Structure formats: C-alpha cells, structure tokens
Amino acid sequence: MADVSDLKIQEAYLDVRSDKSDTNWLLLDYQSDRSDRLVLTRTGTGGLSELRDALDDSKASFAYARVTYSNDKESQREKFILVVWIGSGCKVMRKAKISVHTADVKGVLRVYSIEVAARERDDLKEDPIVVRLRKAGGASYDGI
C-alpha cells in the first residue's frame, strides 16, 4: 500500500479543485526510492505544459490536473484528470508497485473524468486529452 496520509496532498487537491484558485495541477512523488510514502512535490498554475516540464524521467509519479476547454464560443468547461507517470528510467520494482499504489492514490484524488497513463511527455499534450475529455463528457454535437 502507498502512504498518502500527508495532509498537504489533501490541501493541494482541494486547491486544484477550487474555482477561486489559479492552481491547476499537483504532483506527487515518492519520498525516496525505497519508500512507499507519497509526498506533494509541486503545484502549479501553468497547465499541462508546466506539469510536463515538472516530470522526472527517472521516477514514477502521480499528478492531478484541471483542464479548461471550450465547447463553443459561449461556454467553457473544466474537467479533472488523474495522471499516472512512469518515466523511462523508472526502476523495475517501482513500476511493479504502481498499479497497486494507483488504487490508494485514487482514494485521495477521488474526482476525475479520465485517467491518463503517461510514459512520455507527449502523452500529456493538451489537444488529445481534450478530445478524450469531450468523449467522456457525454453528448457531443460537433462530431468528435
């Protein structure tokens, strides 16, 4: 089991979800290579591009982000995504534990529209994620 008891994680989660906050993502990393304790490493206001830059190829991490997009000229939608990052240099034992630890993380970062399994930074490009969010959102009148 992953230890997700750090109160800063819950505070950051609520901050990302808040309409009154500019914070739109958070990043959780393991405290050390041998630890199963997750800690809040960073938060940001720069969207998915800033989150992509914060990821470390040698680590496995979890991220939570608010994605804002428009369906038409009149409306904007905000949806949340859970990101499971496994960098190309991540150690084998850490990779093996990720699927079990993801369930623990989902217990804290509870509300999201889609889960994004990211192995490369390009997996977090905004346009394909918005397409997935639109599909997950139900009725679509623009042919997507």
HUWOUR-V261901 format. One record per residue. N is the residue number from 0. D_LAST is the distance of its C-alpha to the last C-alpha in whole Angstrom. Layout:
N,D_LAST
N,D_LAST
This chain:
0,39
1,37
2,39
3,37
4,39
5,40
6,39
7,38
8,35
9,34
10,35
11,33
12,30
13,31
14,31
15,27
16,26
17,28
18,27
19,31
20,30
21,29
22,29
23,25
24,26
25,29
26,30
27,32
28,35
29,37
30,41
31,42
32,42
33,44
34,43
35,40
36,40
37,37
38,37
39,35
40,36
41,34
42,31
43,30
44,28
45,26
46,23
47,22
48,23
49,27
50,26
51,25
52,29
53,30
54,30
55,33
56,32
57,36
58,34
59,32
60,31
61,28
62,26
63,25
64,22
65,21
66,18
67,17
68,14
69,13
70,11
71,13
72,17
73,18
74,17
75,17
76,16
77,18
78,17
79,19
80,19
81,22
82,23
83,25
84,27
85,29
86,30
87,32
88,35
89,35
90,38
91,38
92,39
93,37
94,34
95,35
96,35
97,32
98,30
99,33
100,33
101,29
102,30
103,33
104,31
105,28
106,31
107,31
108,28
109,27
110,24
111,20
112,17
113,16
114,19
115,19
116,22
117,23
118,25
119,25
120,24
121,21
122,19
123,19
124,17
125,15
126,12
127,11
128,13
129,11
130,7
131,9
132,11
133,8
134,7
135,11
136,11
137,11
138,10
139,7
140,8
141,6
142,4
143,0
